[in-house]
Amino acid sequence: MADQTTHTAQAASTDKGYWQANVRIILISLVIWALVSFGFGILLRPLLSGIAVGGTDLGFWFAQQGSILVFLGLIFFYAWRMNKLDAEYGVEEE
């Protein structure tokens, strides 16, 4: 009985660590996405207007294309990092 209780406590601790790491990755990704899309595309656009990229200013580029490219990059980063995290905690897909 004590062995089962110890195993259950270890599993709960492992689950908690896994979800804390998962939530940390999600929060970091959301902060980066918000900074790029809202920060660079809207709030910092006047400051970035003097920098030319592809025939337009950098603020407009972030608002129209840059935030989408960063979002796609974040999707690939999240998938890669979660695969590593799954392997680390032994819950990877077969």
Secondary structure, DSSP 8 states (H G I E B T S, - for coil): -HHHHHHHHHHHHHHHHHHHHHHHHHHHHHHHHHIIIIIIIIITHHHHTTSEETTEEHHHHIIIIIHHHHHHHHHHHHHHHHHHHHHHHT----
